[in-house]
Amino acid sequence: MEGKSGKQLIVVGDRVLIEPEAGEGRSKVGLYLPASAVDKQSVQGGRVLATGPGTPIGAPTELDEEPWKIGSGEARFLPVQAQVGDFAIFFRKASVEISFEGKEYLVVPQAAILTLVRETDSGVEPLF
C-alpha cells in the first residue's frame, strides 16, 4: 500500500491489512453482528486493503533432499483467501493495531478471519 510520503506499507506472510469499520451493529455490507459479539469486542469487521503473499512452502521435489542441499529457488507461497476489497469479519483479539501516516489499521492473520464478503460480477448466483 502506497502512502502519501512515498513510503510503502508491505504486508508479509499470511497476514491481511484491514481498515476497521467504525460503528456497531449492521455492517456496511449488510451483515448483522450480534450485540454479544460487538459488546465483548470478540469479532469486528473491516475492508481488506492489502494482503501478504501467503504461507511460504517448499517445492514437493525438495522435500526428500537434505536441507543443506536444497537450492535457493524461487519462493513459493500458499496464497491467502482474502482479496483487496473484501469485507472481513475476524477475531478482534488476534489483530494488531498499527498507525501508518496518521491512519489506524489492523493487521490480522488469515487464521483469525471468520468470513469474507466479496462482490461477484460473474452473473452466477452465490449460495447465500
Contact map, one row per residue, 1 for C-alpha under 8 A:
11100001110000000000000000000000000000000000000011000000000000000000000000000000000000000000000000000000000000000000000000000000
11110111100000000000000000000000000000000000000000000000000000000000000000000000000000000000000000000000000000000000000000000000
11111111100000000000000000000000000000000000000000000000000000000000000000000000000000000000000000001000000000000000000000000000
01111110000000000000000000000000000000000000000000000000000000000000000000000000000000000000000000001000000000000000000000000000
00111110000000000000000000000000000000000000000000000000000000000000000000000000000000000000000000000000000000000000000000000000
01111111000000000000000000000000000000000000000000000000000000000000000000000000000000000000000000000000000000000000000000000000
01111111100000000000000000000000000000000000000000000000000000000000000000000000000000000000000000000000000000000000000000000000
11100111110000000000000000000000000000000000000000000000000000000000000000000000000000000000000000000000000000000000000000000000
11100011111000000000000000000000000000000000000000000000000000000000000000000000000000000000000000010000000000000000000000000000
10000001111100000000000000000000000000000000000000010000000000000000000000000000000000000000000000000000000000000000000000000000
00000000111110111000000000000000000000000000000001111000000000000000000000000000000000000000000000000000000000000000000000000000
00000000011111100000000000000000000000000000000000111100000000000000000000000000000000000000000000000000000000000000000000000000
00000000001111100000000000000000000000000000000000011111000000000000000000000000000000000000000000000000000000000000000000000000
00000000000111110000000000000000000000000000000000111110000000000000000000000011000000000000000000000000000011000000000000000000
00000000001111111000000000000000000000000000000000110100000000000000000000000001000000000000000000000000001111000000000000000000
00000000001001111100000000000000000000000000000111110000000000000000000000000000010000000000000000000000001111000000000000000000
00000000001000111110000000000000000000000000000111100000000000000000000000000000000000000000000000000000111100000000000000000000
00000000000000011111000000000000000000000000011111000000000000000000000000000000000000000000000000000000111100000000000000000000
00000000000000001111100000000000000000000000011110000000000000000000000000000000000000000000000000000001110000000000000000000000
00000000000000000111110000000000000000000001111000000000000000000000000000000000000000000000000000000000110000000000000000000000
00000000000000000011111000100000000000000001111000000000000000000000000000000000000000000000000000000000000000000000000000000000
00000000000000000001111100000000000000000000000000000000000000000000000000000000000000000000000000000000000000000000000000000000
00000000000000000000111110000000000000000000000000000000000000000000000000000000000000000000000000000000000000000000000000000000
00000000000000000000011111100000100001000000000000000000000000000000000000000000000000000000000000000000000000000000000000000000
00000000000000000000001111100001111001000000000000000000000000000000000000000000000000000000000000000000000000000000000000000000
00000000000000000000000111110111100000000000000000000000000000000000000000000000000000000000000000000000000000000000000000000000
00000000000000000000100111111111100000000000100000000000000000000000000000000000000000000000000000000000000000000000000000000000
00000000000000000000000001111110000000000000000000000000000000000000000000000000000000000000000000000000000000000000000000000000
00000000000000000000000000111110000000000000000000000000000000000000000000000000000000100000000000000000000000000000100000000000
00000000000000000000000001111111000000000000000000000000000000000000000000000000000000000000000000000000000000000000000000000000
00000000000000000000000001111111100000000000000000000000000000000000000000000000000000000000000000000000000000000000000000000000
00000000000000000000000011100111110000000000000000000000000000000000000000000000000000000000000000000000000000000000000000000000
00000000000000000000000111100011111011000000000000000000000000000000000000000000000000000000000000000000000000000000000000000000
00000000000000000000000010000001111111000000000000000000000000000000000000000000000000000000000000000000000000000000000000000000
00000000000000000000000010000000111111100000000000000000000000000000000000000000000000000000000000000000000000000000000000000000
00000000000000000000000000000000011111110000000000000000000000000000000000000000000000000000000000000000000000000000000000000000
00000000000000000000000000000000111111111110000000000000000000000000000000000000000000000000000000000000000000000000000000000000
00000000000000000000000110000000111111111111000000000000000000000000000000000000000000000000000000000000000000000000000000000000
00000000000000000000000000000000001111111100000000000000000000000000000000000000000000000000000000000000000000000000000000000000
00000000000000000000000000000000000111111100000000000000000000000000000000000000000000000000000000000000000000000000000000000000
00000000000000000000000000000000000011111111000000000000000000000000000000000000000000000001000000000000000000000000000000000000
00000000000000000000000000000000000011111111000000000000000000000000000000000000000000000011100000000000000000000000000000000000
00000000000000000000000000000000000011001111100000000000000000000000000000000000000000001111000000000000000000000000000000000000
00000000000000000001100000000000000001001111110000000000000000000000000000000000000000001111000000000000000000000000000000000000
00000000000000000001100000100000000000000011111000000000000000000000000000000000000000111100000000000000000000000000000000000000
00000000000000000111100000000000000000000001111100000000000000000000000000000000000000111000000000000000000000000000000000000000
00000000000000000111100000000000000000000000111110000000000000000000000000000000000111110000000000000000000000000000000000000000
00000000000000011110000000000000000000000000011111100000000000000000000000000000011111110000000000000000000000000000000000000000
10000000000000011110000000000000000000000000001111100000000000000000000000000000000110000000000000000000000000000000000000000000
10000000001000011100000000000000000000000000000111110000000000000000000000000000001100000000000000000000000000000000000000000000
00000000001101111000000000000000000000000000000111111100000000000000000000000001011100000000000000000000000000000000000000000000
00000000011111110000000000000000000000000000000001111100000000000000000000000001000000000000000000000000000000000000000000000000
00000000001111000000000000000000000000000000000000111110000000000000000000001111000000000000000000000000000000000000000000000000
00000000000111100000000000000000000000000000000000111111000000000000000000001111000000000000000000000000000000000000000000000000
00000000000011000000000000000000000000000000000000001111100000000000000000001111000000000000000000000000000000000000000000000000
00000000000010000000000000000000000000000000000000000111110000000000000000111100000000000000000000000000000000000000000000000000
00000000000000000000000000000000000000000000000000000011111000000000000000111100000000000000000000000000000000000000000000000000
00000000000000000000000000000000000000000000000000000001111101100000000000110000000000000000000000000000000000000000000000000000
00000000000000000000000000000000000000000000000000000000111111100000000000010000000000000000000000000000000000000000000000000000
00000000000000000000000000000000000000000000000000000000011111100000000000000000000000000000000000000000000000000000000000000000
00000000000000000000000000000000000000000000000000000000001111111000000000000000000000000000000000000000000000000000000000000000
00000000000000000000000000000000000000000000000000000000011111111000010000000000000000000000000000000000000000000000000000000000
00000000000000000000000000000000000000000000000000000000011111111100000000000000000000000000000000000000000000000000000000000000
00000000000000000000000000000000000000000000000000000000000011111100000000000000000000000000000000000000000000000000000000000000
00000000000000000000000000000000000000000000000000000000000011111110110000000000000000000000000000000000000000000000000000000000
00000000000000000000000000000000000000000000000000000000000000111111110000000000000000000000000000000000000000000000000000000000
00000000000000000000000000000000000000000000000000000000000000001111110000000000000000000000000000000000000000000000000000000000
00000000000000000000000000000000000000000000000000000000000000000111110000000000000000000000000000000000000000000000000000000000
00000000000000000000000000000000000000000000000000000000000000001111111000000000000000000000000000000000000000000000000000000000
00000000000000000000000000000000000000000000000000000000000001001111111100000000000000000000000000000000000000000000000000000000
00000000000000000000000000000000000000000000000000000000000000000000111110000000000000000000000000000000000000000000000000000000
00000000000000000000000000000000000000000000000000000000000000000000011111000000000000000000000000000000000000000000000000000000
00000000000000000000000000000000000000000000000000000000000000000000001111100000000000000000000000000000000000000000000000000000
00000000000000000000000000000000000000000000000000000000000000000000000111110000000000000000000000000000000000000000000000000000
00000000000000000000000000000000000000000000000000000001110000000000000011111000000000000000000000000000000000000000000000000000
00000000000000000000000000000000000000000000000000000001111000000000000001111100000000000000000000000000000000000000000000000000
00000000000000000000000000000000000000000000000000001111100000000000000000111110000000000000000000000000000000000000000000000000
00000000000000000000000000000000000000000000000000001111100000000000000000011111000000000000000000000000000000000000000000000000
00000000000001000000000000000000000000000000000000001110000000000000000000001111100000000000000000000000000000000000000000000000
00000000000001100000000000000000000000000000000000111110000000000000000000000111111000000000000000000000000001000000000000000000
00000000000000000000000000000000000000000000000000000000000000000000000000000011111000000000000000000000000001000000000000000000
00000000000000010000000000000000000000000000000100100000000000000000000000000001111101010000000000000000000001000001000000000000
00000000000000000000000000000000000000000000000101100000000000000000000000000001111111000000000000000000000000000000000000000000
00000000000000000000000000000000000000000000001111100000000000000000000000000000011111000000000000000000000000000000000000000000
00000000000000000000000000000000000000000000001110000000000000000000000000000000001111100000000000000000000000000000010000000000
00000000000000000000000000000000000000000000001100000000000000000000000000000000011111110000000000000000000000000001111000000000
00000000000000000000000000001000000000000000111100000000000000000000000000000000000011111000000000000000000000000001110000000000
00000000000000000000000000000000000000000000111100000000000000000000000000000000010001111100000000000000000000001111100000000000
00000000000000000000000000000000000000000011110000000000000000000000000000000000000000111110000000000000000000001111000000000000
00000000000000000000000000000000000000000011100000000000000000000000000000000000000000011111000000000000000100011110000000000000
00000000000000000000000000000000000000000111000000000000000000000000000000000000000000001111111000000000000000011100000000000000
00000000000000000000000000000000000000001111000000000000000000000000000000000000000000000111111000000000000000000000000000000000
00000000000000000000000000000000000000000100000000000000000000000000000000000000000000000011111000000000000000000000000000000000
00000000000000000000000000000000000000000000000000000000000000000000000000000000000000000011111100000000000110010000000000000000
00000000000000000000000000000000000000000000000000000000000000000000000000000000000000000011111110000000011110010000000000000000
00000000000000000000000000000000000000000000000000000000000000000000000000000000000000000000011111000000011100000000000000000000
00000000000000000000000000000000000000000000000000000000000000000000000000000000000000000000001111100001111000000000000000000000
00000000000000000000000000000000000000000000000000000000000000000000000000000000000000000000000111110001111000000000000000000000
00000000000000000000000000000000000000000000000000000000000000000000000000000000000000000000000011111111100000000000000000000000
00000000100000000000000000000000000000000000000000000000000000000000000000000000000000000000000001111111100000000000000000000000
00110000000000000000000000000000000000000000000000000000000000000000000000000000000000000000000000111110000000000000000000000000
00000000000000000000000000000000000000000000000000000000000000000000000000000000000000000000000000111111000000000000000000000000
00000000000000000000000000000000000000000000000000000000000000000000000000000000000000000000000000111111100000000000000000000000
00000000000000000010000000000000000000000000000000000000000000000000000000000000000000000000000011110111110000000000000000000000
00000000000000001111000000000000000000000000000000000000000000000000000000000000000000000000000011110011111000000000000000000000
00000000000000001111000000000000000000000000000000000000000000000000000000000000000000000000001111000001111100000000000000000000
00000000000000111100000000000000000000000000000000000000000000000000000000000000000000000000001111000000111110000000000000000000
00000000000000111100000000000000000000000000000000000000000000000000000000000000000000000100011100000000011111011000000000000000
00000000000001110000000000000000000000000000000000000000000000000000000000000000000000000000011000000000001111111000000000000000
00000000000001110000000000000000000000000000000000000000000000000000000000000001110000000000000000000000000111111000000000000000
00000000000000000000000000000000000000000000000000000000000000000000000000000000000000000000000000000000000011111100000000000000
00000000000000000000000000000000000000000000000000000000000000000000000000000000000000000110011000000000000111111100000000000000
00000000000000000000000000000000000000000000000000000000000000000000000000000000000000011110000000000000000111111111000000000000
00000000000000000000000000000000000000000000000000000000000000000000000000000000000000011110000000000000000000111111000000000000
00000000000000000000000000000000000000000000000000000000000000000000000000000000000000011100000000000000000000001111100000000000
00000000000000000000000000000000000000000000000000000000000000000000000000000000010001111000000000000000000000001111110000000000
00000000000000000000000000001000000000000000000000000000000000000000000000000000000001110000000000000000000000000011111000000000
00000000000000000000000000000000000000000000000000000000000000000000000000000000000011100000000000000000000000000001111100000000
00000000000000000000000000000000000000000000000000000000000000000000000000000000000001000000000000000000000000000000111110000000
00000000000000000000000000000000000000000000000000000000000000000000000000000000000000000000000000000000000000000000011111110000
00000000000000000000000000000000000000000000000000000000000000000000000000000000000000000000000000000000000000000000001111110000
00000000000000000000000000000000000000000000000000000000000000000000000000000000000000000000000000000000000000000000000111110000
00000000000000000000000000000000000000000000000000000000000000000000000000000000000000000000000000000000000000000000000111111000
00000000000000000000000000000000000000000000000000000000000000000000000000000000000000000000000000000000000000000000000111111100
00000000000000000000000000000000000000000000000000000000000000000000000000000000000000000000000000000000000000000000000000111110
00000000000000000000000000000000000000000000000000000000000000000000000000000000000000000000000000000000000000000000000000011111
00000000000000000000000000000000000000000000000000000000000000000000000000000000000000000000000000000000000000000000000000001111
00000000000000000000000000000000000000000000000000000000000000000000000000000000000000000000000000000000000000000000000000000111
